[in-house]
Amino acid sequence: MSRIWSMMDIGRRSMSNSQTALQTTAHNIANRSTEGFSRQRVETVSNQTLTGAGSLQIGSGARAGSVIRTNNPFIEKQIEREGGQAGYLNSRSELLARVEEVYNEQVNEGLNHSVGAFFNTFRELSNNPESLATRTQLKETAENLTKDFHRVIRDIQDVQKDADFRIATKVEEINQITKEISSLNLDIARIELHGSTANDERDRRDLLLKQLSEKVNIRYAEGETGMLTITAGNTAVLVSGTSRRELTTGTGYGKEGPGSGNLEIMYQSTDGGTPVNVSGQMVGGELGGILSVRDDICQNLQNSMDEMAYKLSWEVNRAHVQGYDRQGRTGNLFFNMTDDKTNYASRISLSDAIIGDVGRISAAAQKDAPADNTVANIISNIQYKGIFDGGKTTIDDFYNALVGKVGIETQRSNSEATVQRDVLAQLKNTRESISGVSLDEETTKMIEFQKAFDASARLIRTADEMLDTVLNIKRY
């Protein structure tokens, strides 16, 4: 009798196992398109054996040990690492495309054209030194040159403002992600405290980790309770168990000189603590790519434009002050000059004297020599004079090299971003082959578990018939 009851218990437990497996299969199918979901399986283990007559060990069926997720931690770590690099290169490539538009000389008549027009007008003045019309034209081309310098700087600063907007957006996204991760830390610890595995919660947290690493370089570690501690950069602890700290943004914070008005990323370790500028620590992910373009490339371009504008103004002024205008006056500045090169390209302008009277433009090297064009020739030849790199580089070469560097850097960044996207896509395909849900496989499993359920039900029915037979024998 006891063995019949044991058979019925085995059948009942087997039916329960099949139901659990079918429910897990249904869960897999329902999450077929859920990003970051890992296929789950019911792990069954043998139930404790029964001791029969003599030394016999009689099996008592199987029980559901746990529901596990099919997951390769090494692949997940690779996707997180390569995703961070992809985020860095993609954001860098997007901003560099905007920088390249500023120096697109093939589509627009850019700064190089304005520089050429300025010196060409001085050549025209050397052909007709007394012409007021040519002097008026020279003033206009000079004003166009200064406006073009202003435009280039303004466009570069617009790229930096766009970068600031993106930084603020990314910081807000990072704070939202860390908020959810800290909540998941609590859920995972509570579920796994009782010996279960928080499969869905861990899948979601792994996905958030990947998204976070795409935005900023992070380090993290998992404690004994399953909770994560996440640090952005070197010192910004964003999540520690169930507690978290947010990143903020602001301007200033002791930064001086170029870029002092740019948005900075701040971290405050305690509620009453002093905010610390951690922008320099954000060297990876989308934030790292944005900061590298804003603080390195854009700032270097502004510095180069300041140097170019200052050198051009200084060389023109040096020749111009030694010449004589139409009224025989000398010592006239063509451009307004200061001793400070900082932000000079955004401040370059014609002297008030030239703006007020084009007759103050100097063309002669001698007083009262109407046909003298010596100074006009000297200034026109500055275009081909080596005034950069210790006299090795001309204005045209300096600017063309600058444009070339921007183009090469943009092309290289685009190429690296494309390669990195392919690497990341390949890793995601590998993960999908391991952890993804196959509808064909799940359908096969569903049929298998259904047959197992039917067989378990038949076992119970058979045991019931055996029990009925035994009872009838006793009755008669």
Secondary structure, DSSP 8 states (H G I E B T S, - for coil): -HHHHHHHHHHHHHHHHHHHHHHHHHHHHHTTT-TT---EEEEEEE---EE-STT-EE---EEEEEEEE---HHHHHHHHHHHHHHHHHHHHHHHHHHHHHHT-TTTS--HHHHHHHHHHHHHHHHHSTT-HHHHHHHHHHHHHHHHHHHHHHHHHHHHHHHHHHHHHHHHHHHHHHHHHHHHHHHHHHHHHTTT---HHHHHHHHHHHHHHHHHS-EEEEE-TTS-EEEEETTTEEEEETTEE--EEEEE-TT--STTTTSEEEEE-SSTTS--EE-GGG--SHHHHHHHIIIIIIHHHHHHHHHHHHHHHHHHHHHHHTTSB-TTS-B---SB---S--TTGGGT--B-HHHHH-GGG---BSSTT-TT--HHHHHHHGGGGS--BTTTTB-HHHHHHHHHHHHHHHHHHHHHHHHHHHHHHHHHHHHHHHHHS--HHHHHHHHHHHHHHHHHHHHHHHHHHHHHHHHHHHHH-
